Amino acid sequence: MPLYPLHYQRYAYDMADIRVALIIDIVGSRQLTDRPAAQRAIHEAFETASRDVDAIEPLWATVGDEFQAVFATVRDALRVTTLMRLAFPDAIDCRFGLGAGEVRRLDGGRGGPIYDGSAWYHARGALDEVDQRGRAAPGLRTWFHSDDADETALVTSHLILRDHLIEGMSGRERRLAAGALRGEPQHRLADSEGITQSAVSQNLRRSGAAALIAAQRALGEEAGA
């Protein structure tokens, strides 16, 4: 996370907003043969995933193959990161750190906006947690931190199961899951893959995508309630 010189403090908002900060880093970035292409793929995945979500700040690149974004709610952050993971090509893999808390926008830097606040410290801690826990759980890619212990436990348990399901999916299963989560009709998904609608339905059930979609919708319904 960037450091914030003291002279930036005079540009800070008077009140901090409670938001969700996202920090992404590329797994094995040094082994990539085309890092610019990988960064473009990550930006494209974010743009597709966030079409129906109003991100407070869309994804921007920082340093060391990291990316950051800001969301209004945990629900929005979970939806976008789910769709991003489903949209990545096989050669791209990323870790996600999510943190809920205060977000203060400071003066913009040359590479993008500069923020401060507890959400960023939580997101950085969550990213470090993924790195540590991922050694024992290779499929784990996302963690969440906030000041609320119950919220942290509930969201993180959802993420552990979500990442486990996605890790076991083939490329086709991820594409179908992403399309279904976006609300695309099954007959259109079938046409895009050159298979039958019945095969799409079976694929969604077999891969666990149907459960993943149901969980995501339940989050949305709960938030709406």
ZIBELZI-V326317 format. One line per field, one symbol per residue. ss: DSSP state (H for helix, E for strand, - for the rest). Layout:
ss->???
This chain:
ss->-----HHHHHH-----EEEEEEEEEE--HHH---HHHHHHHHHHHHHHH-------EEEEE----EEEEEE--HHHHHHHHHHHHHH------EEEEEEEEEEEE---E--E--EE-HHHHHHHHHHHHHHHH--------EEEE---HHHHHHHHHHHHHHHHHHH---HHHHHHHHHHH----HHHHHHHH---HHHHHHHHHHH-HHHHHHHHHHHHHHHH-
